[in-house]
Amino acid sequence: MLIIQQSGIRSMMALSGSTMTSWKTSLDMLPTKDPMKEAIVPSASSKTSYAPATQVFILEPRKSQNTAIVLRSLGMSRKEILGALLDGQGLGSDALEKLTKVAPTKEEEEKIIHFHGNPTKLADAESFLYHILKAVPTAFTRFKAMLFISNYDCEILQLNESLQTIELACKELRTRGLFFKLLEAILKAGNRMNAGTARGNAQGFNLTTLQRLSDVKSTDGKTTLLHFVVEQVARSEGRHCLLNKKSRVPNSNSQRSKIDELNSDILSPEEGDREYLMLGLPVLGSLNVELSEVKKAASIEYDSFISMSSTLGARAAEVRQVITCCGNGERGGFVKEIKGFLEECEEELKVGNEEQTRIIDLVKRTTEYYQAGASKDKLINPFQLFVIVKDFLDKVDQVCVQLNHKPQKNNVAGYVVSSGPSSSPIIPSRFPNLSCISCQTCLQHLPANQMKISEEWFLNMYHVS
């Protein structure tokens, strides 16, 4: 038994509270062992390595990976895609386009369908293809047919718009307007330049020469034949505008006084011509409106236009071949959906083919109207007429801008012309002012087959620098 002296106990109890507190704090700081917080270090024998399961690739690994990425981008389950495939609807153009791009080759399809291993071990792309092709062996042929149906409305609309544009373009070219006035002015200018020669009484010219008018320089090199013709026609139109305004404005109106001023002695002839020019240039600017469909038609490629209808017909025939391969016991509404589409599509394409034939004939007759015999040349693009006119209009626009920035009337310039065959000497000549030339009679009464003369005539008539 441990005997503790009473005095010792008293001395211990007499310890101050602060000393007891310090002891307690010191004891709390001593390390303790908590079994719940002990780190569990597994033994070497308890360690287990989890190796990833081996995937089976049938496609080339890179292609398999890319296919899996495309399939994940669809945001649809395999069940949803299979349901849409059986019903023939429910997939958008983007999804169908992606699915047709990942279509396997015939050899790959055979390998996937005849895979006899564990399907759960197939890679993602192979697993999708395996289940889709097992359910519907012609799955990707159907996807292609559904993509055609999805895009058909846009493609047939494009064909119909092209047909309408070309028809309206031909109508614009057969309607007399500013374009005809420019042609008349060009022909009259050429005849005046070759006055007194065998080529001085031409009844027409090849429209391809419109592309070379800006190459016909004056003797001083300061202007071109195109500038001269545009300037003269603009002045003529300016006079007509002035007369029309004068007839509509009351005598008491101040604007009438301004109009009369142009015909008075206050303005010099040069100043009057300048005013006429500034009034007429905006009128020539309306050529783009007058021939707007011609400019649209110039952007249509003939080969693409011709093949558009036949291509749609061939693809519709492929779709019909798809449904003939489907059995009578086909589940889902795919066959019914496709048959309903084909009934409308084939009738619409039949009408489209007939309309295309009519429009091509109209283009040939319009080309013949301007250039006799040109439509019989199989080497010539039938739509070349639209391209020539569009390029000419663009050049006229450029000339109008230049004249608008420099409206002063130039001195009459001499143009170099040919007085006979190419071996004959070249003599200078001056263009007459077109105000002395009627722009209303030259081509107006010409038969269609007199709108053309040989290109050699034009090359001999002008000196092209």
C-alpha positions as CSV (number, residue, x, y, z in Angstrom):
1,M,0.0,0.0,0.0
2,L,1.2,3.4,-1.0
3,I,1.3,5.8,2.0
4,I,1.2,9.4,1.2
5,Q,1.8,11.9,3.8
6,Q,-1.0,14.3,4.6
7,S,1.3,17.2,4.4
8,G,2.2,16.2,0.8
9,I,-1.4,16.0,-0.1
10,R,-2.1,19.4,1.3
11,S,0.8,20.8,-0.6
12,M,-0.5,19.3,-3.8
13,M,-4.0,20.6,-3.3
14,A,-2.5,24.0,-2.6
15,L,-1.2,24.2,-6.1
16,S,-2.5,27.2,-8.0
17,G,-5.1,26.7,-10.7
18,S,-2.8,28.2,-13.3
19,T,-0.2,25.4,-12.6
20,M,-2.9,22.7,-13.0
21,T,-4.0,24.3,-16.2
22,S,-0.5,24.3,-17.6
23,W,-0.1,20.6,-16.8
24,K,-3.3,19.8,-18.5
25,T,-2.3,21.6,-21.6
26,S,1.0,19.8,-21.6
27,L,-0.8,16.5,-21.3
28,D,-3.1,17.3,-24.2
29,M,-0.1,17.9,-26.4
30,L,1.2,14.4,-25.9
31,P,0.7,12.1,-29.0
32,T,-2.2,9.7,-28.7
33,K,-3.1,6.7,-30.9
34,D,-6.5,6.8,-32.6
35,P,-7.3,3.5,-34.3
36,M,-10.1,5.1,-36.4
37,K,-7.6,7.5,-37.9
38,E,-4.8,5.1,-38.6
39,A,-3.7,4.9,-42.2
40,I,-4.5,1.5,-43.6
41,V,-1.6,0.4,-45.7
42,P,-2.5,-2.6,-47.8
43,S,-0.1,-5.4,-48.1
44,A,1.5,-6.3,-51.4
45,S,-0.7,-9.4,-51.7
46,S,-3.9,-7.3,-51.3
47,K,-3.1,-5.0,-54.2
48,T,-5.3,-5.7,-57.3
49,S,-4.5,-4.2,-60.8
50,Y,-7.6,-3.4,-62.9
51,A,-6.6,-3.7,-66.6
52,P,-9.0,-2.2,-69.1
53,A,-11.1,-4.7,-71.0
54,T,-9.8,-5.5,-74.5
55,Q,-12.0,-4.0,-77.3
56,V,-12.5,-5.7,-80.6
57,F,-11.9,-3.5,-83.7
58,I,-13.3,-4.6,-87.1
59,L,-12.7,-1.2,-88.8
60,E,-9.3,0.3,-89.1
61,P,-8.6,1.8,-85.6
62,R,-8.4,5.4,-86.7
63,K,-11.6,5.1,-88.8
64,S,-13.3,3.4,-85.8
65,Q,-12.3,6.3,-83.5
66,N,-13.5,8.9,-86.0
67,T,-16.8,7.1,-86.5
68,A,-17.4,6.9,-82.8
69,I,-16.8,10.7,-82.5
70,V,-19.3,11.4,-85.3
71,L,-21.9,9.1,-83.7
72,R,-21.5,10.8,-80.3
73,S,-22.1,14.2,-82.0
74,L,-25.5,13.1,-83.1
75,G,-26.8,13.3,-79.5
76,M,-29.2,10.3,-80.2
77,S,-29.3,6.8,-78.8
78,R,-29.0,3.8,-81.0
79,K,-32.6,2.9,-80.3
80,E,-33.8,6.4,-81.5
81,I,-31.8,6.1,-84.7
82,L,-33.1,2.6,-85.4
83,G,-36.7,3.8,-84.8
84,A,-36.3,6.7,-87.2
85,L,-34.8,4.3,-89.7
86,L,-37.7,1.9,-89.6
87,D,-40.3,4.7,-89.8
88,G,-38.5,6.6,-92.7
89,Q,-38.6,9.9,-90.8
90,G,-37.4,11.6,-87.7
91,L,-33.9,12.4,-88.7
92,G,-32.7,15.9,-89.8
93,S,-30.5,16.6,-92.8
94,D,-27.4,17.2,-90.6
95,A,-27.9,13.8,-88.8
96,L,-28.5,12.0,-92.1
97,E,-25.5,13.6,-93.7
98,K,-23.2,12.5,-90.8
99,L,-24.6,9.0,-90.9
100,T,-24.0,8.6,-94.7
101,K,-20.4,9.8,-94.2
102,V,-19.6,7.0,-91.7
103,A,-21.1,4.3,-93.9
104,P,-18.9,1.2,-94.0
105,T,-17.7,-0.3,-97.2
106,K,-19.2,-3.5,-98.5
107,E,-16.3,-5.5,-97.2
108,E,-16.6,-3.9,-93.8
109,E,-20.3,-4.6,-93.7
110,E,-19.7,-8.2,-94.4
111,K,-17.2,-8.5,-91.6
112,I,-19.5,-6.7,-89.1
113,I,-22.6,-8.7,-90.0
114,H,-20.7,-12.0,-89.8
115,F,-19.0,-11.3,-86.5
116,H,-19.5,-14.3,-84.2
117,G,-17.7,-13.1,-81.1
118,N,-19.1,-11.4,-78.0
119,P,-20.9,-8.2,-79.2
120,T,-20.3,-6.6,-75.8
121,K,-16.5,-6.5,-76.5
122,L,-16.9,-4.6,-79.8
123,A,-15.6,-1.0,-79.9
124,D,-18.2,1.8,-79.8
125,A,-18.3,2.3,-83.6
126,E,-18.4,-1.4,-84.4
127,S,-21.1,-2.0,-81.7
128,F,-23.3,0.6,-83.3
129,L,-22.8,-0.7,-86.8
130,Y,-23.3,-4.3,-85.7
131,H,-26.7,-3.7,-84.1
132,I,-28.0,-1.4,-86.8
133,L,-27.0,-3.7,-89.7
134,K,-28.3,-6.8,-87.9
135,A,-31.7,-5.1,-87.5
136,V,-31.7,-3.5,-91.0
137,P,-29.1,-4.8,-93.5
138,T,-29.8,-2.0,-95.9
139,A,-29.6,0.7,-93.2
140,F,-27.1,3.0,-94.9
141,T,-28.9,2.8,-98.3
142,R,-32.0,3.9,-96.4
143,F,-30.1,6.7,-94.8
144,K,-29.0,7.9,-98.2
145,A,-32.6,7.8,-99.5
146,M,-33.8,9.7,-96.5
147,L,-31.2,12.3,-97.1
148,F,-32.3,12.8,-100.7
149,I,-35.9,13.2,-99.5
150,S,-34.8,15.7,-96.8
151,N,-32.9,17.9,-99.3
152,Y,-35.3,17.4,-102.3
153,D,-37.5,20.5,-101.6
154,C,-34.5,22.8,-101.6
155,E,-33.1,21.3,-104.8
156,I,-36.3,21.3,-106.8
157,L,-36.9,24.9,-105.6
158,Q,-33.4,25.9,-107.0
159,L,-34.3,24.2,-110.3
160,N,-37.6,26.1,-110.6
161,E,-36.0,29.4,-109.7
162,S,-33.3,28.9,-112.4
163,L,-36.0,28.1,-114.9
164,Q,-37.9,31.2,-114.0
165,T,-34.8,33.4,-114.0
166,I,-33.8,32.3,-117.5
167,E,-37.3,32.7,-118.9
168,L,-37.5,36.3,-117.6
169,A,-34.0,37.0,-118.8
170,C,-35.0,36.0,-122.4
171,K,-38.1,38.2,-122.1
172,E,-36.0,41.2,-121.0
173,L,-33.7,40.7,-124.0
174,R,-36.6,40.7,-126.4
175,T,-38.1,43.8,-124.9
176,R,-37.0,47.1,-126.5
177,G,-35.5,49.6,-124.1
178,L,-32.2,51.3,-123.2
179,F,-30.2,48.2,-124.2
180,F,-31.6,48.4,-127.7
181,K,-30.8,52.1,-127.9
182,L,-27.2,51.4,-127.0
183,L,-27.0,48.8,-129.7
184,E,-28.5,51.2,-132.2
185,A,-26.0,53.9,-131.3
186,I,-23.1,51.4,-131.6
187,L,-24.2,50.3,-135.0
188,K,-24.8,53.9,-136.3
189,A,-21.4,55.0,-134.9
190,G,-19.7,52.2,-136.8
191,N,-21.6,52.9,-140.0
192,R,-20.6,56.6,-139.7
193,M,-17.0,55.7,-139.1
194,N,-17.0,53.5,-142.2
195,A,-19.1,55.9,-144.3
196,G,-18.1,55.7,-148.0
197,T,-16.8,52.2,-147.7
198,A,-18.3,48.7,-148.4
199,R,-18.7,48.3,-144.7
200,G,-20.5,51.6,-144.1
201,N,-24.0,50.3,-144.4
202,A,-24.0,47.4,-142.0
203,Q,-27.4,46.2,-140.6
204,G,-26.1,44.5,-137.5
205,F,-23.0,43.2,-135.6
206,N,-22.0,40.2,-133.5
207,L,-22.8,40.8,-129.9
208,T,-19.4,39.4,-128.8
209,T,-17.9,42.6,-130.1
210,L,-19.6,44.4,-127.2
211,Q,-16.7,43.1,-125.0
212,R,-14.2,44.9,-127.2
213,L,-15.7,48.4,-127.4
214,S,-13.5,49.7,-124.6
215,D,-10.5,48.6,-126.6
216,V,-11.4,50.9,-129.5
217,K,-9.3,54.0,-128.7
218,S,-9.6,57.5,-130.1
219,T,-6.7,58.9,-132.1
220,D,-5.5,60.9,-129.1
221,G,-6.0,58.0,-126.8
222,K,-8.1,60.0,-124.3
223,T,-11.4,58.1,-124.7
224,T,-12.9,54.9,-126.1
225,L,-15.8,54.1,-128.4
226,L,-17.7,52.8,-125.5
227,H,-17.3,56.2,-123.6
228,F,-18.4,58.1,-126.7
229,V,-21.5,56.0,-127.2
230,V,-22.6,56.0,-123.6
231,E,-22.0,59.8,-123.4
232,Q,-24.1,60.4,-126.5
233,V,-27.0,58.1,-125.4
234,A,-27.0,59.7,-122.0
235,R,-27.3,63.2,-123.5
236,S,-30.1,62.0,-125.7
237,E,-31.9,60.6,-122.7
238,G,-31.2,63.8,-120.8
239,R,-33.0,65.8,-123.5
240,H,-36.0,63.5,-123.3
241,C,-36.1,63.8,-119.5
242,L,-36.0,67.6,-119.8
243,L,-38.9,67.6,-122.4
244,N,-41.0,65.3,-120.3
245,K,-40.5,67.5,-117.2
246,K,-41.3,70.6,-119.2
247,S,-44.6,69.1,-120.4
248,R,-45.6,68.2,-116.8
249,V,-44.6,71.4,-115.1
250,P,-47.1,74.4,-115.0
251,N,-46.0,77.7,-116.6
252,S,-46.0,79.4,-113.2
253,N,-43.8,77.0,-111.6
254,S,-40.2,78.1,-110.8
255,Q,-38.9,74.8,-112.0
256,R,-40.3,75.5,-115.5
257,S,-38.1,78.6,-115.6
258,K,-35.1,76.6,-114.7
259,I,-35.9,74.1,-117.5
260,D,-36.5,76.9,-120.0
261,E,-33.1,78.3,-119.0
262,L,-31.4,75.2,-120.6
263,N,-33.0,76.1,-124.0
264,S,-32.2,79.8,-123.7
265,D,-29.1,81.6,-124.8
266,I,-27.9,81.9,-121.2
267,L,-26.2,78.5,-121.3
268,S,-23.5,77.8,-123.9
269,P,-23.8,74.6,-126.0
270,E,-21.1,73.0,-123.9
271,E,-23.0,73.8,-120.6
272,G,-26.2,72.6,-122.1
273,D,-24.7,69.3,-123.1
274,R,-23.3,68.9,-119.6
275,E,-26.7,69.4,-118.1
276,Y,-28.2,66.9,-120.5
277,L,-25.4,64.4,-119.7
278,M,-26.0,64.7,-115.9
279,L,-29.8,64.2,-116.4
280,G,-29.2,61.2,-118.7
281,L,-26.6,59.3,-116.7
282,P,-29.1,58.2,-114.0
283,V,-31.4,56.9,-116.7
284,L,-28.6,54.7,-118.0
285,G,-28.2,53.5,-114.5
286,S,-31.6,51.9,-114.7
287,L,-30.2,49.4,-117.1
288,N,-29.4,47.2,-114.1
289,V,-33.1,47.2,-113.2
290,E,-34.2,46.7,-116.8
291,L,-31.9,43.7,-117.3
292,S,-31.8,42.4,-113.7
293,E,-32.8,38.9,-114.6
294,V,-30.2,38.8,-117.3
295,K,-27.5,39.5,-114.8
296,K,-28.9,36.7,-112.6
297,A,-29.0,34.3,-115.5
298,A,-25.3,35.0,-116.3
299,S,-24.3,33.4,-113.0
300,I,-26.1,30.1,-113.9
301,E,-23.7,27.4,-115.3
302,Y,-25.2,25.7,-118.3
303,D,-23.8,22.2,-117.5
304,S,-25.1,22.3,-114.0
305,F,-28.5,23.6,-115.1
306,I,-28.8,20.8,-117.7
307,S,-27.7,18.0,-115.3
308,M,-29.9,19.2,-112.4
309,S,-33.1,17.7,-113.5
310,S,-31.5,14.4,-114.8
311,T,-29.6,14.1,-111.5
312,L,-32.8,14.4,-109.4
313,G,-34.5,11.9,-111.6
314,A,-31.6,9.4,-111.2
315,R,-31.6,9.7,-107.5
316,A,-35.4,9.3,-107.3
317,A,-34.9,6.1,-109.3
318,E,-32.4,4.9,-106.7
319,V,-34.9,5.6,-103.9
320,R,-37.5,3.5,-105.7
321,Q,-35.0,0.7,-106.0
322,V,-34.6,0.8,-102.2
323,I,-38.3,0.1,-101.5
324,T,-38.4,-2.7,-104.0
325,C,-35.8,-4.5,-101.9
326,C,-38.0,-4.2,-98.8
327,G,-40.2,-7.2,-98.0
328,N,-43.9,-7.1,-97.6
329,G,-43.6,-7.9,-93.9
330,E,-41.4,-4.8,-93.3
331,R,-42.2,-3.4,-89.9
332,G,-42.4,0.3,-89.5
333,G,-43.7,3.0,-91.9
334,F,-40.6,3.3,-94.1
335,V,-42.1,1.8,-97.3
336,K,-45.3,3.8,-97.0
337,E,-43.4,7.0,-96.3
338,I,-41.1,6.6,-99.3
339,K,-43.9,5.6,-101.7
340,G,-45.9,8.7,-100.8
341,F,-42.9,10.9,-101.5
342,L,-42.1,9.2,-104.9
343,E,-45.6,9.7,-106.2
344,E,-45.3,13.5,-105.9
345,C,-41.6,13.6,-106.8
346,E,-41.8,11.7,-110.1
347,E,-44.8,13.8,-111.3
348,E,-43.0,17.0,-110.3
349,L,-39.8,15.9,-112.1
350,K,-41.7,15.0,-115.2
351,V,-43.2,18.6,-115.4
352,G,-39.7,20.0,-114.6
353,N,-38.1,18.1,-117.6
354,E,-40.7,19.4,-119.9
355,E,-40.3,22.9,-118.6
356,Q,-36.5,22.7,-119.0
357,T,-36.8,21.6,-122.6
358,R,-39.1,24.6,-123.3
359,I,-36.7,27.1,-121.6
360,I,-33.7,25.8,-123.5
361,D,-35.6,26.2,-126.8
362,L,-36.5,29.8,-125.7
363,V,-32.8,30.5,-125.0
364,K,-31.9,29.2,-128.5
365,R,-34.5,31.4,-130.1
366,T,-33.3,34.5,-128.2
367,T,-29.7,33.8,-129.2
368,E,-30.9,33.4,-132.8
369,Y,-32.7,36.7,-132.5
370,Y,-29.4,38.5,-131.8
371,Q,-27.0,36.3,-133.7
372,A,-28.4,34.3,-136.6
373,G,-26.9,30.8,-136.8
374,A,-25.2,31.0,-133.4
375,S,-27.7,28.5,-131.8
376,K,-26.7,25.8,-134.3
377,D,-23.1,25.9,-133.1
378,K,-22.8,23.2,-130.5
379,L,-19.5,24.5,-129.3
380,I,-21.1,27.7,-128.1
381,N,-22.5,27.8,-124.6
382,P,-26.2,28.7,-125.0
383,F,-26.0,30.9,-121.9
384,Q,-23.1,32.9,-123.3
385,L,-25.5,35.6,-124.4
386,F,-26.4,36.4,-120.8
387,V,-22.7,36.6,-119.9
388,I,-21.9,38.9,-122.8
389,V,-24.7,41.3,-121.9
390,K,-23.8,41.3,-118.2
391,D,-20.2,42.1,-118.9
392,F,-21.3,44.9,-121.2
393,L,-23.6,46.3,-118.5
394,D,-20.8,46.3,-116.0
395,K,-18.6,48.3,-118.4
396,V,-21.4,50.7,-119.0
397,D,-21.7,51.2,-115.3
398,Q,-18.0,52.0,-115.0
399,V,-18.2,54.5,-117.8
400,C,-21.2,56.2,-116.2
401,V,-19.2,56.6,-113.0
402,Q,-16.3,58.0,-114.9
403,L,-18.5,60.5,-116.8
404,N,-20.2,61.5,-113.6
405,H,-16.9,62.5,-112.0
406,K,-15.8,64.2,-115.2
407,P,-18.9,65.6,-116.8
408,Q,-17.2,68.2,-119.0
409,K,-17.7,67.6,-122.7
410,N,-14.5,66.4,-124.4
411,N,-13.5,67.9,-127.7
412,V,-14.6,65.7,-130.6
413,A,-11.9,63.1,-131.0
414,G,-10.9,61.3,-134.1
415,Y,-11.1,57.5,-134.2
416,V,-9.0,55.3,-136.3
417,V,-11.1,53.2,-138.7
418,S,-10.5,50.9,-141.6
419,S,-11.6,52.0,-145.1
420,G,-11.3,48.6,-146.6
421,P,-9.5,45.3,-146.1
422,S,-6.9,45.0,-143.4
423,S,-4.1,45.8,-145.9
424,S,-5.7,49.2,-146.8
425,P,-4.3,52.3,-145.1
426,I,-6.0,53.5,-141.9
427,I,-7.6,56.9,-142.1
428,P,-8.8,59.1,-139.2
429,S,-12.4,59.9,-138.9
430,R,-14.6,61.8,-136.5
431,F,-17.7,60.5,-134.8
432,P,-20.8,62.7,-135.5
433,N,-22.8,63.9,-132.6
434,L,-25.5,61.2,-132.0
435,S,-28.1,63.9,-131.6
436,C,-28.1,64.0,-135.4
437,I,-28.7,60.3,-135.5
438,S,-32.1,58.8,-134.9
439,C,-31.8,56.0,-132.3
440,Q,-35.3,54.7,-133.0
441,T,-35.2,53.2,-136.5
442,C,-32.0,51.3,-137.2
443,L,-32.7,48.0,-135.5
444,Q,-36.4,48.4,-134.8
445,H,-37.6,46.9,-138.0
446,L,-34.8,44.4,-138.7
447,P,-35.8,40.8,-138.9
448,A,-34.2,38.6,-136.3
449,N,-31.8,37.0,-138.8
450,Q,-30.3,40.4,-139.7
451,M,-29.0,41.2,-136.2
452,K,-25.7,39.5,-137.0
453,I,-22.7,40.3,-139.2
454,S,-19.3,38.7,-139.3
455,E,-16.8,39.3,-136.5
456,E,-14.2,40.0,-139.2
457,W,-16.3,43.0,-140.2
458,F,-16.1,44.5,-136.8
459,L,-12.4,43.8,-136.5
460,N,-11.8,45.5,-139.8
461,M,-14.1,48.3,-139.1
462,Y,-12.3,49.4,-135.9
463,H,-8.7,49.8,-135.1
464,V,-8.4,47.8,-131.8
465,S,-5.3,48.7,-129.8
